[in-house]
Each structure stands twice: as structure tokens, then as C-alpha cells.
């Protein structure tokens, strides 16, 4: 190997050593998703370095050496199917890069795994290099363990705590699985994998002591996590080690280290039946049940049996097919983006072709590994194979019992490559001197790879900057800063990454908040022009979000909400609001919020049409009455559907009561609000509307009680005091009416309407009784 080829080989191996060490640890606190988003960026960068170094090594050495294995063909077949699933996905952009927290499912991530697989199997040919790779992985796992234990003690600053689960891997369960794999990987390495001479050396002894300490700490963390899923995954792998070691005990040089897996097995069995005494108070992980996940997979496959819905699109499948019973739980408004099992998620998102091709490669590798473990005669090599095979087996079980994350997927692919290095020993060797066409192709691929690397580095930087701006915008909202600043930050994020519908959706919502703010202010010509500009920009942004991700119900709901807001301002916007809500319902039929908002849209249309009732033209007036009745009937229908979907959904009941009121069904409206009051005794809106309905029904004492309750809940609620004063006036209690009006003046000293009313009460003209007055302008009270 010449000097350049040797340098390329060192760059290649250094990139891999760094990657397997750093990826489980790596996170950055300045992005919305601190873990997998940044791990994916690191994966892409170091994979490009390793891949380019491999191409450079082949070109420089004038030789191509490829390890022969049928698994290579199966992996390439899997990649082809995964690519097709991405192309025909419900959301190809999402499937290509992976959604936030689902970067492991992106096609670009899978391609990185495959490149790493081929780099490892074709460049790690001796056991020393393989063990260096394993020790790099174990060292990284050891630092994850120490980091997590320190985080558990609460002494790390917040910026160094990457998640609520206090570890850089992910959830507590994913941490447990990762540490379990590292523990299982360690155990056989203690059992005499080195020669007797090496085992006696001081350096090797120190290394084993350090690894034993890490193993003990890892086992302690597993006991702290104490989750049955983790134990169900961990126990078979430990049992596998014990079984093989006991069968071939005569070949193990130092059985003393067998105490480690035996202790782990005993701890595991005990904690299956008793709870750990260690209390962490960390958040539990919530996922769909296995039965719900299987049902969603079944219904998705009816629509897309061969390639599924597309990688990273389970959230759309869940929204469309979630079980009706979920709406009876507190999790009704959560849209899960993964199933209870990685295998079930793969079945749903890559279809029958995807899962079958994956099972083929898994079965082939499992059979080959077991066969080699049985026939292998070398004690050192056999124990190394047992270490890697057991850890791989643990991660395989995890795919059936858990949803996985990027660190676990990365570990699985790395161990897959190492197993092939240990079990396949045949090569194809091609000299480029006798194959000029291959030499030309490799040179072209090297040049293309460099261009790809430069482009990727630029896009990663741009993507990172966009996400940092997005986080700044969210922080701006939490700090209550000016909406224009927040909108500017969201706009910056959306401009830097124009393929992210989440940024566009949040930008649209920020613009909508600005529109509402301007509508609430005193109208003038300049403000009217600004509102017009904001509305045009908002609709454009929301439409772009629906174009980028048309199967995301949240995008259609945002667009519908914007049209709903501007219905009084823009003719025809009501029809667009209705069609957008209907699209959201089509994509997520189990969400009562969408039916409720559609019902509110029809009710608002009825309110807008009520201006026609003032017309002197009888035909126009009659037409308005007909359309009002039609829209109120449609509103009632949609609100009834919302209640059918979720019987205890209070907003739907509340809006239905208001519709009854508009229809003149006062008693039905009162009955509905009284039922809501029992469940929501502190709801200001319920108290206020119920008070008005009692007043309309001439139940004045009850009206006073409810409006007084509204005032008690929100002392600055001017309209509650205004109507309460009107009822007191009707009851002849002028002093009480004046007291309420004077309270309004304390917070609204410039309100001329209130001043005129006070003056009229103090100097009353002779007049007949009047109906309830129109409300005075004010901001809506906090609910």
C-alpha cells in the first residue's frame, strides 16, 4: 500500500472510530431536536469522510478488494425497496430526510448506514482493527453511563442535559437497550478472548478493570430504569451468552469473569418480579399499544400493501386510523409518530416488500452467525463472535418490542457489519491496472463524492442555522416578545430551510396572531393596509405548507383557521375555510377539534348572513333567513359529529349550545350549558353564556348568579359586568347596576358608552323596558 493509500486508510478508520465513539454521546442544545437531529448531521459528515477515504484508497492503491457475502445482495435489495418507498411516500421530503425525532427513518440515514456497512466489511480485515472499533463503541457507552449518572444527581448545568430523560441517547428505555447491548458486548471479552500472555499483562488487566466498573455502572442504571420491556430484551441476550459459555466452558481461559453475566441474569430475573427501590421520578415513555399499532398497520396495508405509506409517515397513518377508544383517554389529542415496535412501524411505512426484504437479510445473518458460533474452533475468535452476536441479537429483539432511535439503529448496522467481517472470509480482488474502466468509474465516483460532500456540508450548515432560528422564535414566544420579532425569526427559519412544513406552519400561525392583534386595535387606513398585507402573506405561507406536506392534517387546519379568521374581511374565504376543514377531517377523522371548528365556521357564516335580515327587500331578507337556517343546521350537524367522536369534548357541547341559542332553542341551549357547567365549574365562557341564556329565558335570578360567577372568576370581564348591570336595572336595583358600571370604568376610564349609561341611570328619562343591550368592545377574558 503506497503512502496516499495508507493516509486514506488511516482517515477512513479514524472516521469510523470517532463515529462509533461519539454518535451515542453527541448532541447540541441549540436545536429543536437536540439528539437525533444532530446525530444525523454527525453521521452524514463522518460517513462522507469514510466513504471518500475508501474511494481514495482504492484509486491510490490501484486495487479493489470486496468481501463476498450474499448479505451484500440482500442489503442492496433492501435499499432499492426503501428508496422506492420513499419515492412513492405520502410525503417524500419527510421520508428522504426524516421528520424531527425520526431521523433514523430517513432514506439519507439508511444510505449512510449502508455505506458504513460496506466500508467496514471491506476495510477491517484483522481482528485487532475490529476490536479497536468495538472498544471505541464501549468507551463511548461508558461515557454515556457516567454522563447519565452525573445528570441523575442533578449537578450538570441545564445546557448539558439534552433531554427530559437526562441522557444523550434518548428515552430511558432506549438508554436501557443501548446500555444492555454494551453490557452484553463486554461480557464475552472478559472470558479469555486474549491470549494467556496478554491476559497476564498489566495493561490488559487495567483495561478489564475499567470495563468491569463500566459494566457494573451500566447494570446499576438498568436496575434504576427497571422497565419490563428493557428486561424482556436484555434477558434472552444474557441467557444466550451463558448457554454458549457453559456448553464450551472447556475453551474459556478465565471462567471467573462469568460472574458478570450471571449476576446480570439474577438481577434481571429478580426485577421482573419486584420493583427497584431506586426512585428517579423521570417521565414515562408513552406509545400506542401493540394491538393499536397492528391495527393501524393492517389498515394502512389495505391502501398501500407493497410499499406502505412511506418512511417516517406513521404519524399520518395514526391520525387516519387510530382506534376510536383512544378518544376516551387523556391521550386523545396526541399524534404518535411511531408504533410500539420498530418492526410494526417498518411494516406500516415500507409495506410488505420492505419488511420481507428486511426479514430475509436478518434471517440470513442470524443463521450464518449461529452456524459460525457452533463450528468456530478458535477460542479467541469464537468469544469475539459471541460478544458481537449476542449484542446484535439483543438489538434485534428490541426491534420487535420497542420503537428504536438513531443510536440503536446505528448500533445495529455497525454490529451487522462486524458480524460479516467475523463470519465471511472470501474476497474479490481486482487490479485497476488490468481494469481501466473500473479505474475510470472509481475516479468519477471520487470526484462526484467530493462535490456531494461539499454540497452536503453546506446544506447541513443551512439546515442547522434554520433550526437554531426556529428555536429562537419559540423562545421569543415564551418570553412574550413582540409578535413582529417572532414572525421575523420564523420567516428566517423558513427561508433557510424551504422544505420544512413545520417552519411554514409556525410562521403562518405567527402571522395569524399578528392579524388578530391588528384587528383588535383601533382601525385606521394604515392599519387596514397592513392587515391586507398580513392576510395575503399568511394565506400564501399556509398554502405552501399544504403543498409541501399535503397529507398533514395540521397544515390544512392552520390554513382553515386563517380563512376562518378573515371571513368577515374577504368574500369567499368562508368556502375556503370549509373545504380546508373538510380536508383536515378526511386526513384525521377521529379529531373532534376539526368538526368543532367546521361547525363554528358554519355558525360564523350564519352570523355574517344575518346582516341581510336588515334589508328592506323582502326577497333578500327571505333568502338570508333560509341561508342562515341552512348554515346553523350544518353547524349543528358538525358539532354533533364532534360529540359522536368524543362524547366528553366540552368545546363541542359549548358551541352546540350557542347554535341552539341562535336557532331560538333556548331551553336546549340552557340544558347543554348546565351539563357543561357540572364538568367545568370554573369556565368563564360557560358562566357568561349561561347567564345570558337565563336572561333571555327571563330567569333573571339565575342570570344574576351566573354573571356574578363570571365576574368572580374574571374581575376585569367588562361585558359580564355590563350585562349584570342591565339585569340589575331591569330588576330595579339601580345601586347595584351603578356599582357594576363604575367597576368597568376603573379599567376602562375612557369608555363613553359606559359613561352615558351611568348618566342615564342617575338621571333616568321616562321609557319602556328594553331588551339586553349590545356588548361593549373589549378583549376576550382569559379562559
Order of alpha helices (4+ residues) and beta strands (2+ residues): alpha-alpha-beta-alpha-alpha-alpha-alpha-alpha-alpha-alpha-alpha-alpha-alpha-alpha-alpha-alpha-alpha-beta-alpha-alpha-alpha-alpha-alpha-alpha-alpha-alpha-alpha-alpha-alpha-alpha-alpha-alpha-alpha
